[in-house]
Amino acid sequence: MPIIKLSLISAVLAMVLANGIATAQTTSATDDMRAATSKASDAASKAADDVSKWSRKQWDAAKAKWSQEQAKWDACNKKAADQKLTGRKSWSFIASCMTS
């Protein structure tokens, strides 16, 4: 009889440990995804802040790249126009719109 009890206890212990490890791995993956999302958001907002300091040449190069995504480019430009943004203010808005 003690062998059966020992086997059952070992099996339950193994299941509890396996469940704990799986939970820890899931939590770690979730934390990694949150960190990556946060970094991407920070990069996008930093890029938007830096756009106001871009030269015309930098802006024209970004426009050429972004205009390849025609539907998104048009939507972002329309939003900027609706908000009556001009000049470097529109640049920052469009850059954040295109990178989000």
Helices and strands as residue ranges (DSSP letters): H 2-51, H 56-66, H 70-82, H 87-99
